Amino acid sequence: MAPLEKYIDHTLLKPTASPTAIKKLCAQAMEHQFYAVCVNGCHVQQAKAELRNSGVQLAAVIGFPLGANHTKTKIYEAEQCIQDGADEIDMVINVGWLKSNMDDQVR
């Protein structure tokens, strides 16, 4: 089994997250050798630059926090985050559709 820190996604998803806070988040993740940093899409480019050559992965959230975005919006957001350097995408599911058994829409 890998050390505990290899299972941790160090995360900052506050809407008030500043570039300074993202830099600190990345520095902490590198210091502790966490598996990944997880940020909102608007911070992907900065976080990717901060994490360069560190081995720490970069995850971006899509449809955060409610998952109620249109599917096409989520697709565009995911494509942009990948283009900006995200290694992993964490997409928030539409809970209303899930609870309503709208399986085709959820997929």
C-alpha positions as CSV (number, residue, x, y, z in Angstrom):
1,M,0.0,0.0,0.0
2,A,1.3,3.5,-0.9
3,P,1.9,6.1,1.8
4,L,-1.2,8.0,2.9
5,E,-0.1,11.3,1.1
6,K,-0.3,9.5,-2.2
7,Y,-4.1,9.3,-1.8
8,I,-4.6,12.9,-1.0
9,D,-6.0,15.5,-3.4
10,H,-5.1,18.9,-1.8
11,T,-8.1,21.0,-2.8
12,L,-9.1,24.7,-2.9
13,L,-12.4,25.3,-4.5
14,K,-13.5,28.5,-2.8
15,P,-14.8,31.2,-5.2
16,T,-12.6,33.7,-3.4
17,A,-9.4,31.7,-4.1
18,S,-6.6,34.1,-5.1
19,P,-3.5,33.5,-7.2
20,T,-1.5,33.7,-3.9
21,A,-3.7,31.0,-2.3
22,I,-3.3,28.7,-5.4
23,K,0.5,29.2,-5.2
24,K,0.5,28.2,-1.5
25,L,-1.8,25.2,-2.2
26,C,0.7,23.9,-4.8
27,A,3.7,24.5,-2.6
28,Q,2.0,22.5,0.2
29,A,1.2,19.7,-2.1
30,M,4.8,19.5,-3.4
31,E,6.2,19.7,0.1
32,H,4.0,16.8,1.4
33,Q,4.2,14.9,-2.0
34,F,0.4,14.7,-2.2
35,Y,-1.1,12.8,-5.2
36,A,-2.9,15.9,-6.7
37,V,-4.0,19.4,-6.4
38,C,-7.7,20.1,-7.2
39,V,-8.8,23.5,-8.3
40,N,-11.5,25.3,-10.3
41,G,-11.0,25.6,-14.0
42,C,-10.0,29.3,-13.9
43,H,-6.9,28.3,-11.8
44,V,-5.7,25.3,-14.0
45,Q,-3.1,27.2,-16.0
46,Q,-1.5,28.8,-12.9
47,A,-1.5,25.5,-10.9
48,K,0.0,23.6,-13.8
49,A,2.9,26.1,-13.9
50,E,3.4,25.9,-10.2
51,L,3.4,22.1,-10.2
52,R,5.7,21.8,-13.2
53,N,8.2,18.8,-12.9
54,S,6.9,18.0,-9.3
55,G,5.1,14.8,-10.0
56,V,2.0,16.2,-8.4
57,Q,-1.1,15.7,-10.6
58,L,-3.6,18.4,-11.4
59,A,-7.3,17.9,-11.1
60,A,-10.0,20.3,-12.2
61,V,-13.6,20.3,-11.1
62,I,-16.4,20.6,-13.7
63,G,-19.9,21.7,-13.0
64,F,-18.9,22.6,-9.4
65,P,-20.7,22.9,-7.0
66,L,-24.2,21.9,-8.1
67,G,-23.7,19.8,-11.2
68,A,-26.7,21.4,-12.7
69,N,-24.9,22.9,-15.7
70,H,-26.0,21.9,-19.2
71,T,-24.1,18.9,-20.5
72,K,-22.6,20.9,-23.4
73,T,-21.3,23.4,-20.9
74,K,-19.6,20.6,-18.9
75,I,-18.1,19.2,-22.1
76,Y,-16.7,22.6,-23.1
77,E,-15.4,23.2,-19.5
78,A,-13.7,19.8,-19.4
79,E,-12.1,20.3,-22.9
80,Q,-10.8,23.7,-21.8
81,C,-9.3,22.4,-18.6
82,I,-7.6,19.6,-20.4
83,Q,-6.2,22.1,-22.9
84,D,-5.0,24.2,-20.0
85,G,-3.1,21.3,-18.5
86,A,-5.4,19.3,-16.2
87,D,-4.4,15.7,-15.7
88,E,-7.7,14.7,-14.2
89,I,-11.3,15.8,-14.4
90,D,-13.7,15.6,-11.5
91,M,-17.2,16.2,-12.9
92,V,-20.1,16.9,-10.5
93,I,-23.1,14.8,-11.5
94,N,-26.6,16.3,-11.8
95,V,-28.1,14.9,-8.6
96,G,-31.6,16.0,-9.6
97,W,-31.5,13.9,-12.7
98,L,-29.9,11.0,-10.8
99,K,-32.6,11.0,-8.1
100,S,-35.3,11.2,-10.8
101,N,-33.9,8.1,-12.5
102,M,-33.0,10.0,-15.7
103,D,-30.2,7.6,-16.5
104,D,-29.9,8.6,-20.1
105,Q,-29.4,12.3,-19.2
106,V,-26.9,11.4,-16.4
107,R,-24.7,9.4,-18.8
